[in-house]
């Protein structure tokens, strides 16, 4: 993945930050973090909370959720210990 030039030029901390900023999650991982076993029930919850208007992609079938969108989800649905663990925030 990284050649010798890349390893000498950029510190490893840069790649850790870069990796965290491009983390991707599936909608089933997010539903599981809210203790909802089926994605269709999670989508109903998203519609009822108004989050579907802010992030309409959550109502689609095969959705990729990026790290920056986790904050928006937590803002509408609340933070659970699993969501904080996914986002790497202290409990």
The first five atom37 places (N, CA, C, CB, O) and aatype in JSON, in Angstrom:
{
  "aatype": [20, 20, 20, 20, 20, 20, 20, 20, 20, 20, 20, 20, 20, 20, 20, 20, 20, 20, 20, 20, 20, 20, 20, 20, 20, 20, 20, 20, 20, 20, 20, 20, 20, 20, 20, 20, 20, 20, 20, 20, 20, 20, 20, 20, 20, 20, 20, 20, 20, 20, 20, 20, 20, 20, 20, 20, 20, 20, 20, 20, 20, 20, 20, 20, 20, 20, 20, 20, 20, 20, 20, 20, 20, 20, 20, 20, 20, 20, 20, 20, 20, 20, 20, 20, 20, 20, 20, 20, 20, 20, 20],
  "atom_mask": [
    [1, 1, 1, 1, 1],
    [1, 1, 1, 1, 1],
    [1, 1, 1, 1, 1],
    [1, 1, 1, 1, 1],
    [1, 1, 1, 1, 1],
    [1, 1, 1, 1, 1],
    [1, 1, 1, 1, 1],
    [1, 1, 1, 1, 1],
    [1, 1, 1, 1, 1],
    [1, 1, 1, 1, 1],
    [1, 1, 1, 1, 1],
    [1, 1, 1, 1, 1],
    [1, 1, 1, 1, 1],
    [1, 1, 1, 1, 1],
    [1, 1, 1, 1, 1],
    [1, 1, 1, 1, 1],
    [1, 1, 1, 1, 1],
    [1, 1, 1, 1, 1],
    [1, 1, 1, 1, 1],
    [1, 1, 1, 1, 1],
    [1, 1, 1, 1, 1],
    [1, 1, 1, 1, 1],
    [1, 1, 1, 1, 1],
    [1, 1, 1, 1, 1],
    [1, 1, 1, 1, 1],
    [1, 1, 1, 1, 1],
    [1, 1, 1, 1, 1],
    [1, 1, 1, 1, 1],
    [1, 1, 1, 1, 1],
    [1, 1, 1, 1, 1],
    [1, 1, 1, 1, 1],
    [1, 1, 1, 1, 1],
    [1, 1, 1, 1, 1],
    [1, 1, 1, 1, 1],
    [1, 1, 1, 1, 1],
    [1, 1, 1, 1, 1],
    [1, 1, 1, 1, 1],
    [1, 1, 1, 1, 1],
    [1, 1, 1, 1, 1],
    [1, 1, 1, 1, 1],
    [1, 1, 1, 1, 1],
    [1, 1, 1, 1, 1],
    [1, 1, 1, 1, 1],
    [1, 1, 1, 1, 1],
    [1, 1, 1, 1, 1],
    [1, 1, 1, 1, 1],
    [1, 1, 1, 1, 1],
    [1, 1, 1, 1, 1],
    [1, 1, 1, 1, 1],
    [1, 1, 1, 1, 1],
    [1, 1, 1, 1, 1],
    [1, 1, 1, 1, 1],
    [1, 1, 1, 1, 1],
    [1, 1, 1, 1, 1],
    [1, 1, 1, 1, 1],
    [1, 1, 1, 1, 1],
    [1, 1, 1, 1, 1],
    [1, 1, 1, 1, 1],
    [1, 1, 1, 1, 1],
    [1, 1, 1, 1, 1],
    [1, 1, 1, 1, 1],
    [1, 1, 1, 1, 1],
    [1, 1, 1, 1, 1],
    [1, 1, 1, 1, 1],
    [1, 1, 1, 1, 1],
    [1, 1, 1, 1, 1],
    [1, 1, 1, 1, 1],
    [1, 1, 1, 1, 1],
    [1, 1, 1, 1, 1],
    [1, 1, 1, 1, 1],
    [1, 1, 1, 1, 1],
    [1, 1, 1, 1, 1],
    [1, 1, 1, 1, 1],
    [1, 1, 1, 1, 1],
    [1, 1, 1, 1, 1],
    [1, 1, 1, 1, 1],
    [1, 1, 1, 1, 1],
    [1, 1, 1, 1, 1],
    [1, 1, 1, 1, 1],
    [1, 1, 1, 1, 1],
    [1, 1, 1, 1, 1],
    [1, 1, 1, 1, 1],
    [1, 1, 1, 1, 1],
    [1, 1, 1, 1, 1],
    [1, 1, 1, 1, 1],
    [1, 1, 1, 1, 1],
    [1, 1, 1, 1, 1],
    [1, 1, 1, 1, 1],
    [1, 1, 1, 1, 1],
    [1, 1, 1, 1, 1],
    [1, 1, 1, 1, 1]
  ],
  "atom_positions": [
    [[0.82, -1.19, 0.0], [0.0, 0.0, 0.0], [0.87, 1.26, 0.0], [-0.94, -0.01, 1.2], [0.64, 2.17, -0.79]],
    [[1.85, 1.3, 0.87], [2.74, 2.45, 0.94], [4.12, 2.04, 0.48], [2.78, 3.04, 2.38], [4.64, 1.0, 0.9]],
    [[4.72, 2.83, -0.36], [6.08, 2.53, -0.78], [7.08, 3.17, 0.18], [6.33, 3.01, -2.23], [6.69, 3.87, 1.11]],
    [[8.34, 2.94, -0.03], [9.37, 3.44, 0.88], [9.41, 4.96, 0.91], [10.74, 2.89, 0.48], [9.64, 5.55, 1.96]],
    [[9.2, 5.6, -0.23], [9.19, 7.07, -0.26], [8.08, 7.63, 0.63], [9.01, 7.58, -1.72], [8.29, 8.59, 1.36]],
    [[6.91, 7.03, 0.55], [5.78, 7.49, 1.35], [6.07, 7.31, 2.83], [4.5, 6.73, 0.97], [5.74, 8.19, 3.63]],
    [[6.67, 6.22, 3.2], [6.97, 5.97, 4.61], [7.99, 6.96, 5.16], [7.48, 4.55, 4.8], [7.9, 7.38, 6.32]],
    [[8.96, 7.35, 4.34], [9.97, 8.29, 4.81], [9.45, 9.72, 4.8], [11.22, 8.2, 3.95], [9.89, 10.54, 5.61]],
    [[8.52, 10.04, 3.91], [8.06, 11.41, 3.74], [7.0, 11.81, 4.76], [7.53, 11.6, 2.35], [7.04, 12.91, 5.3]],
    [[6.05, 10.92, 5.02], [4.93, 11.25, 5.89], [4.98, 10.43, 7.17], [3.59, 11.02, 5.16], [5.22, 9.23, 7.12]],
    [[4.77, 11.06, 8.31], [4.75, 10.29, 9.56], [3.52, 9.39, 9.62], [4.78, 11.24, 10.78], [2.51, 9.66, 8.96]],
    [[3.6, 8.35, 10.4], [2.52, 7.37, 10.51], [1.25, 8.02, 11.07], [2.95, 6.2, 11.39], [0.15, 7.57, 10.76]],
    [[1.38, 9.05, 11.9], [0.21, 9.72, 12.47], [-0.67, 10.3, 11.37], [0.65, 10.82, 13.44], [-1.89, 10.33, 11.49]],
    [[-0.04, 10.77, 10.29], [-0.8, 11.33, 9.18], [-1.72, 10.27, 8.57], [0.15, 11.89, 8.1], [-2.87, 10.56, 8.25]],
    [[-1.23, 9.06, 8.43], [-2.03, 7.99, 7.83], [-3.13, 7.53, 8.77], [-1.15, 6.82, 7.45], [-4.2, 7.12, 8.31]],
    [[-2.9, 7.59, 10.07], [-3.95, 7.23, 11.03], [-5.08, 8.24, 10.95], [-3.38, 7.16, 12.47], [-6.24, 7.86, 10.93]],
    [[-4.75, 9.53, 10.9], [-5.76, 10.57, 10.78], [-6.5, 10.44, 9.45], [-5.13, 11.97, 10.9], [-7.72, 10.58, 9.4]],
    [[-5.77, 10.18, 8.39], [-6.38, 10.03, 7.08], [-7.32, 8.83, 7.05], [-5.3, 9.87, 6.01], [-8.41, 8.91, 6.48]],
    [[-6.93, 7.74, 7.66], [-7.76, 6.55, 7.7], [-9.03, 6.81, 8.5], [-6.98, 5.37, 8.3], [-10.1, 6.36, 8.1]],
    [[-8.93, 7.52, 9.62], [-10.1, 7.81, 10.44], [-11.07, 8.72, 9.72], [-9.68, 8.43, 11.75], [-12.28, 8.57, 9.88]],
    [[-10.57, 9.66, 8.92], [-11.47, 10.59, 8.26], [-12.23, 9.92, 7.11], [-10.69, 11.78, 7.74], [-13.29, 10.42, 6.72]],
    [[-11.73, 8.82, 6.57], [-12.4, 8.14, 5.48], [-13.02, 6.82, 5.92], [-11.43, 7.9, 4.36], [-13.26, 5.95, 5.08]],
    [[-13.28, 6.65, 7.2], [-13.91, 5.43, 7.68], [-15.32, 5.34, 7.13], [-13.91, 5.38, 9.22], [-16.04, 6.34, 7.07]],
    [[-15.71, 4.14, 6.74], [-17.04, 3.93, 6.18], [-17.75, 2.85, 6.98], [-16.95, 3.54, 4.68], [-17.13, 1.9, 7.46]],
    [[-19.05, 3.01, 7.1], [-19.86, 2.07, 7.87], [-21.1, 1.72, 7.06], [-20.24, 2.66, 9.24], [-21.56, 2.51, 6.25]],
    [[-21.62, 0.55, 7.3], [-22.86, 0.14, 6.63], [-24.03, 0.54, 7.51], [-22.87, -1.39, 6.35], [-23.88, 0.81, 8.7]],
    [[-25.18, 0.57, 6.9], [-26.38, 0.95, 7.66], [-26.71, -0.12, 8.71], [-27.57, 1.15, 6.71], [-27.29, 0.21, 9.74]],
    [[-26.35, -1.37, 8.45], [-26.6, -2.42, 9.45], [-25.7, -2.25, 10.68], [-26.38, -3.8, 8.83], [-26.12, -2.58, 11.79]],
    [[-24.48, -1.74, 10.49], [-23.61, -1.46, 11.64], [-24.2, -0.35, 12.5], [-22.2, -1.07, 11.17], [-24.17, -0.43, 13.73]],
    [[-24.74, 0.67, 11.87], [-25.34, 1.78, 12.61], [-26.61, 1.32, 13.31], [-25.64, 2.97, 11.67], [-26.84, 1.68, 14.46]],
    [[-27.43, 0.53, 12.64], [-28.65, 0.0, 13.26], [-28.29, -0.86, 14.47], [-29.47, -0.82, 12.24], [-28.96, -0.8, 15.5]],
    [[-27.25, -1.66, 14.34], [-26.81, -2.49, 15.45], [-26.33, -1.65, 16.63], [-25.69, -3.42, 14.99], [-26.52, -2.03, 17.79]],
    [[-25.72, -0.53, 16.34], [-25.26, 0.36, 17.42], [-26.43, 0.93, 18.21], [-24.41, 1.49, 16.85], [-26.27, 1.3, 19.37]],
    [[-27.59, 1.0, 17.6], [-28.81, 1.46, 18.29], [-29.67, 0.28, 18.75], [-29.62, 2.37, 17.37], [-30.84, 0.47, 19.08]],
    [[-29.1, -0.91, 18.78], [-29.77, -2.12, 19.26], [-31.02, -2.44, 18.45], [-30.12, -1.98, 20.74], [-32.01, -2.95, 18.99]],
    [[-30.98, -2.14, 17.16], [-32.08, -2.47, 16.25], [-31.56, -3.57, 15.34], [-32.57, -1.21, 15.43], [-30.58, -3.39, 14.62]],
    [[-32.24, -4.71, 15.37], [-31.7, -5.89, 14.68], [-31.97, -5.9, 13.18], [-32.28, -7.12, 15.27], [-31.21, -6.51, 12.43]],
    [[-33.01, -5.23, 12.74], [-33.32, -5.24, 11.31], [-33.25, -3.82, 10.75], [-34.72, -5.84, 11.06], [-33.71, -2.87, 11.39]],
    [[-32.68, -3.69, 9.59], [-32.47, -2.39, 8.97], [-33.79, -1.7, 8.66], [-31.64, -2.53, 7.69], [-33.89, -0.48, 8.75]],
    [[-34.81, -2.47, 8.31], [-36.09, -1.83, 7.98], [-36.69, -1.12, 9.18], [-37.08, -2.88, 7.44], [-37.34, -0.09, 9.01]],
    [[-36.5, -1.64, 10.39], [-36.99, -0.96, 11.58], [-36.16, 0.29, 11.87], [-36.96, -1.9, 12.78], [-36.68, 1.29, 12.37]],
    [[-34.89, 0.22, 11.57], [-34.03, 1.4, 11.73], [-34.48, 2.5, 10.78], [-32.55, 1.04, 11.48], [-34.5, 3.68, 11.15]],
    [[-34.84, 2.14, 9.55], [-35.3, 3.12, 8.57], [-36.6, 3.77, 9.02], [-35.48, 2.47, 7.2], [-36.8, 4.97, 8.8]],
    [[-37.48, 3.02, 9.64], [-38.72, 3.59, 10.18], [-38.38, 4.59, 11.27], [-39.66, 2.47, 10.74], [-38.98, 5.66, 11.34]],
    [[-37.45, 4.24, 12.13], [-37.0, 5.14, 13.19], [-36.39, 6.41, 12.61], [-35.99, 4.42, 14.11], [-36.61, 7.51, 13.14]],
    [[-35.63, 6.28, 11.54], [-35.02, 7.43, 10.87], [-36.1, 8.35, 10.31], [-34.06, 6.97, 9.74], [-36.0, 9.57, 10.44]],
    [[-37.13, 7.78, 9.69], [-38.23, 8.58, 9.15], [-38.95, 9.33, 10.26], [-39.23, 7.69, 8.39], [-39.22, 10.53, 10.13]],
    [[-39.26, 8.64, 11.35], [-40.03, 9.24, 12.44], [-39.26, 10.33, 13.17], [-40.44, 8.18, 13.42], [-39.87, 11.26, 13.71]],
    [[-37.94, 10.24, 13.2], [-37.14, 11.23, 13.92], [-36.86, 12.48, 13.1], [-35.83, 10.62, 14.36], [-36.4, 13.49, 13.64]],
    [[-37.13, 12.44, 11.8], [-36.83, 13.58, 10.93], [-35.44, 13.52, 10.33], [-36.98, 14.85, 11.7], [-35.07, 14.38, 9.53]],
    [[-34.69, 12.52, 10.69], [-33.33, 12.37, 10.17], [-33.34, 12.04, 8.68], [-32.58, 11.29, 10.94], [-32.38, 12.35, 7.97]],
    [[-34.41, 11.43, 8.21], [-34.53, 11.1, 6.79], [-34.56, 12.32, 5.89], [-35.76, 10.28, 6.56], [-34.19, 12.24, 4.72]],
    [[-35.0, 13.46, 6.43], [-35.01, 14.7, 5.66], [-33.61, 15.31, 5.58], [-35.98, 15.71, 6.27], [-33.27, 15.94, 4.58]],
    [[-32.81, 15.11, 6.61], [-31.45, 15.66, 6.64], [-30.49, 14.77, 5.87], [-30.97, 15.83, 8.09], [-29.69, 15.26, 5.08]],
    [[-30.57, 13.48, 6.1], [-29.73, 12.5, 5.4], [-30.63, 11.49, 4.67], [-28.78, 11.76, 6.4], [-30.83, 10.38, 5.16]],
    [[-31.17, 11.87, 3.51], [-32.08, 10.96, 2.81], [-31.42, 9.66, 2.35], [-32.67, 11.65, 1.62], [-32.11, 8.69, 2.05]],
    [[-30.1, 9.64, 2.29], [-29.42, 8.42, 1.86], [-29.58, 7.29, 2.87], [-27.94, 8.69, 1.65], [-29.36, 6.12, 2.53]],
    [[-29.97, 7.61, 4.11], [-30.2, 6.56, 5.11], [-31.43, 5.72, 4.77], [-30.36, 7.18, 6.49], [-31.58, 4.61, 5.28]],
    [[-32.3, 6.25, 3.92], [-33.5, 5.52, 3.55], [-33.29, 4.64, 2.32], [-34.63, 6.49, 3.3], [-34.19, 3.89, 1.93]],
    [[-32.13, 4.74, 1.7], [-31.82, 3.91, 0.53], [-31.38, 2.52, 0.98], [-30.73, 4.58, -0.34], [-31.12, 2.29, 2.17]],
    [[-31.29, 1.61, 0.03], [-30.98, 0.21, 0.37], [-29.53, -0.02, 0.75], [-31.33, -0.68, -0.77], [-29.25, -0.4, 1.89]],
    [[-28.6, 0.19, -0.14], [-27.19, -0.08, 0.13], [-26.48, 1.25, 0.34], [-26.53, -0.9, -1.03], [-26.01, 1.87, -0.62]],
    [[-26.41, 1.66, 1.57], [-25.88, 2.98, 1.9], [-24.55, 2.85, 2.61], [-26.87, 3.76, 2.75], [-24.38, 2.0, 3.48]],
    [[-23.62, 3.7, 2.23], [-22.35, 3.81, 2.94], [-22.4, 5.09, 3.76], [-21.14, 3.82, 1.95], [-22.7, 6.16, 3.25]],
    [[-22.11, 4.96, 5.04], [-22.15, 6.1, 5.94], [-20.72, 6.44, 6.32], [-23.01, 5.79, 7.22], [-19.95, 5.58, 6.73]],
    [[-20.39, 7.71, 6.16], [-19.04, 8.17, 6.46], [-18.98, 8.72, 7.87], [-18.6, 9.23, 5.44], [-20.0, 9.03, 8.49]],
    [[-17.77, 8.85, 8.37], [-17.54, 9.24, 9.76], [-18.17, 10.58, 10.1], [-16.05, 9.29, 10.04], [-18.72, 10.75, 11.19]],
    [[-18.1, 11.55, 9.19], [-18.66, 12.88, 9.47], [-20.18, 12.83, 9.61], [-18.26, 13.87, 8.38], [-20.77, 13.68, 10.27]],
    [[-20.82, 11.84, 8.99], [-22.27, 11.72, 9.08], [-22.71, 11.06, 10.39], [-22.8, 10.92, 7.9], [-23.87, 11.16, 10.77]],
    [[-21.8, 10.41, 11.07], [-22.14, 9.8, 12.36], [-22.55, 10.85, 13.38], [-20.95, 9.0, 12.9], [-23.44, 10.61, 14.2]],
    [[-21.91, 12.01, 13.34], [-22.27, 13.09, 14.26], [-23.7, 13.56, 14.03], [-21.31, 14.26, 14.12], [-24.43, 13.83, 14.99]],
    [[-24.1, 13.66, 12.77], [-25.47, 14.07, 12.46], [-26.46, 13.02, 12.95], [-25.64, 14.29, 10.94], [-27.51, 13.36, 13.49]],
    [[-26.12, 11.77, 12.77], [-27.0, 10.68, 13.23], [-27.12, 10.73, 14.75], [-26.46, 9.31, 12.78], [-28.22, 10.6, 15.29]],
    [[-26.0, 10.91, 15.45], [-26.04, 10.98, 16.91], [-26.79, 12.2, 17.4], [-24.63, 10.98, 17.48], [-27.4, 12.17, 18.47]],
    [[-26.76, 13.28, 16.63], [-27.48, 14.49, 17.0], [-28.99, 14.24, 16.99], [-27.13, 15.64, 16.05], [-29.71, 14.75, 17.86]],
    [[-29.48, 13.48, 16.03], [-30.91, 13.21, 15.92], [-31.38, 12.04, 16.76], [-31.26, 12.97, 14.48], [-32.45, 12.1, 17.37]],
    [[-30.6, 10.97, 16.81], [-31.04, 9.75, 17.48], [-30.43, 9.56, 18.86], [-30.7, 8.56, 16.63], [-30.83, 8.65, 19.59]],
    [[-29.49, 10.4, 19.23], [-28.83, 10.27, 20.51], [-27.6, 9.38, 20.41], [-29.79, 9.71, 21.54], [-27.42, 8.64, 19.45]],
    [[-26.77, 9.48, 21.41], [-25.52, 8.72, 21.42], [-25.7, 7.48, 22.29], [-24.33, 9.59, 21.94], [-26.19, 7.56, 23.42]],
    [[-25.3, 6.35, 21.77], [-25.29, 5.11, 22.54], [-23.83, 4.72, 22.76], [-26.09, 3.97, 21.82], [-22.95, 5.19, 22.03]],
    [[-23.54, 3.87, 23.74], [-22.15, 3.46, 23.94], [-21.52, 2.84, 22.69], [-22.08, 2.47, 25.07], [-20.33, 3.06, 22.43]],
    [[-22.3, 2.07, 21.92], [-21.74, 1.48, 20.7], [-21.43, 2.55, 19.66], [-22.72, 0.46, 20.11], [-20.42, 2.45, 18.96]],
    [[-22.28, 3.57, 19.54], [-22.02, 4.65, 18.57], [-20.78, 5.43, 18.98], [-23.24, 5.6, 18.47], [-19.97, 5.8, 18.13]],
    [[-20.62, 5.67, 20.26], [-19.43, 6.38, 20.72], [-18.18, 5.55, 20.46], [-19.54, 6.72, 22.21], [-17.12, 6.1, 20.15]],
    [[-18.29, 4.25, 20.58], [-17.15, 3.38, 20.3], [-16.81, 3.39, 18.81], [-17.45, 1.94, 20.76], [-15.64, 3.42, 18.44]],
    [[-17.83, 3.37, 17.96], [-17.6, 3.45, 16.51], [-16.91, 4.76, 16.17], [-18.92, 3.32, 15.74], [-15.99, 4.78, 15.34]],
    [[-17.34, 5.85, 16.8], [-16.79, 7.16, 16.48], [-15.48, 7.43, 17.21], [-17.8, 8.25, 16.83], [-14.83, 8.44, 16.95]],
    [[-15.08, 6.57, 18.11], [-13.86, 6.71, 18.91], [-13.93, 7.88, 19.88], [-12.65, 6.87, 18.01], [-12.95, 8.61, 20.04]],
    [[-15.07, 8.05, 20.51], [-15.22, 9.07, 21.54], [-15.22, 8.38, 22.9], [-16.52, 9.9, 21.33], [-15.64, 7.23, 23.0]],
    [[-14.75, 9.07, 23.94], [-14.77, 8.45, 25.27], [-16.21, 8.31, 25.77], [-13.94, 9.29, 26.27], [-17.07, 9.13, 25.45]],
    [[-16.44, 7.27, 26.55], [-17.79, 7.03, 27.09], [-18.15, 7.98, 28.18], [-17.91, 5.62, 27.6], [-19.24, 7.91, 28.73]]
  ]
}
